[in-house]
Structures are given as C-alpha cells and as structure tokens.
Amino acid sequence: MKPDRTPCCVPFCKRTAKKSESDEVICGAHGRLIDKDLKAKWRKLSREVDKAMQRPPEAYDGTERLRVVADFRRCEELWGQMKRQAIERAVGVS
C-alpha cells in the first residue's frame, strides 16, 4: 500500500482513501451498510465539533468547554458504532 493512503477499517477490504487527519476510514461500499440515521447523527455532531475546535480555548467559559469535550467524546462513540456496524454487516453477522 502507498504511504499516502489510509486503508478501510473493515478487515480484508482492499479499498483505501487519500490520507487525511483521521487514521481510520470506512470506504463507500461499507459506508452504505451503515444506518442512515446513525451516519446523519455522526455527521452533524462532527461538523459542530470541528467548528467548535476552530475557536481558541479562551473563547469558551467553563460549561461551554465541557459541552464541547462531551460532544467530542460522543462523536468518537458514534464513530465506533458506525465502524462496528460496518464490520458486522460486511461479515454478515447482523
């Protein structure tokens, strides 16, 4: 595999994507296996987190900073659920 590519996180999938900030990727073929609602929740939350991360930390008060951190963690949980669902459906478990 080329060094500027990231492999799909589904085992035995040979698809890759262009290297980006993320070290995990779900290819389009396996991405279609994920529930649309779950994917929409993750997409919306990840955009909000990305937007919030652009602001400097001093721009937040204490509670708003905690909310951003909680949203970031929730976004990671949703990614894990999407990854798990893609792998299970690719293998035929669920």
C-alpha positions as CSV (number, residue, x, y, z in Angstrom):
1,M,0.0,0.0,0.0
2,K,1.2,3.5,-0.8
3,P,2.2,5.7,2.2
4,D,-0.2,8.5,1.2
5,R,-3.3,6.1,1.6
6,T,-5.4,5.0,4.5
7,P,-7.0,1.5,4.4
8,C,-10.7,0.9,5.1
9,C,-11.2,-0.2,8.7
10,V,-13.2,-3.3,7.6
11,P,-11.0,-6.4,7.8
12,F,-10.0,-7.8,4.4
13,C,-11.3,-4.8,2.5
14,K,-8.7,-3.7,-0.1
15,R,-10.1,-0.2,-0.6
16,T,-8.2,2.9,0.5
17,A,-8.7,6.6,0.8
18,K,-6.5,9.6,0.5
19,K,-4.5,10.3,3.7
20,S,-6.2,12.9,5.9
21,E,-6.2,13.9,9.6
22,S,-8.0,10.7,10.5
23,D,-6.2,7.4,10.8
24,E,-9.4,5.4,10.2
25,V,-11.7,5.4,7.2
26,I,-14.8,3.5,6.1
27,C,-14.9,3.0,2.3
28,G,-18.0,3.9,0.3
29,A,-19.0,0.3,-0.2
30,H,-19.1,-0.4,3.5
31,G,-20.4,3.1,4.4
32,R,-23.6,2.2,2.6
33,L,-24.1,-0.6,5.1
34,I,-24.4,1.8,8.0
35,D,-27.8,3.1,9.1
36,K,-28.6,6.5,7.6
37,D,-29.8,7.9,11.0
38,L,-26.6,6.9,12.7
39,K,-24.5,8.4,9.9
40,A,-26.5,11.6,10.0
41,K,-26.1,12.0,13.7
42,W,-22.3,11.5,13.5
43,R,-22.0,13.9,10.5
44,K,-24.0,16.6,12.3
45,L,-22.1,16.3,15.6
46,S,-18.7,16.0,13.9
47,R,-19.3,19.3,12.0
48,E,-20.4,21.0,15.2
49,V,-17.2,19.7,17.0
50,D,-15.0,20.7,14.1
51,K,-16.5,24.2,14.1
52,A,-16.1,24.5,17.9
53,M,-12.5,23.3,17.7
54,Q,-11.6,26.2,15.4
55,R,-12.2,28.7,18.2
56,P,-9.4,29.3,20.7
57,P,-9.9,27.7,24.2
58,E,-10.0,31.2,25.8
59,A,-13.2,31.9,23.9
60,Y,-15.2,29.4,26.0
61,D,-16.5,29.6,29.5
62,G,-16.2,26.6,31.8
63,T,-19.6,24.9,30.9
64,E,-19.3,25.5,27.2
65,R,-15.8,23.9,27.1
66,L,-17.2,20.9,29.0
67,R,-20.0,20.6,26.4
68,V,-17.5,20.7,23.5
69,V,-15.5,17.9,25.2
70,A,-18.6,15.9,25.8
71,D,-19.7,16.3,22.2
72,F,-16.2,15.2,21.0
73,R,-16.4,12.1,23.1
74,R,-20.0,11.4,21.8
75,C,-18.7,11.8,18.3
76,E,-16.0,9.2,18.9
77,E,-18.6,6.8,20.3
78,L,-20.8,7.3,17.2
79,W,-17.8,6.6,15.0
80,G,-17.2,3.4,17.0
81,Q,-20.8,2.3,16.5
82,M,-20.6,3.1,12.8
83,K,-17.3,1.1,12.5
84,R,-18.8,-1.8,14.4
85,Q,-21.9,-1.8,12.3
86,A,-20.0,-1.7,9.0
87,I,-17.8,-4.6,10.0
88,E,-20.7,-6.7,11.3
89,R,-22.8,-6.2,8.2
90,A,-19.8,-6.8,5.9
91,V,-19.2,-10.1,7.6
92,G,-22.9,-10.9,7.7
93,V,-23.3,-11.1,11.5
94,S,-26.2,-8.6,11.6
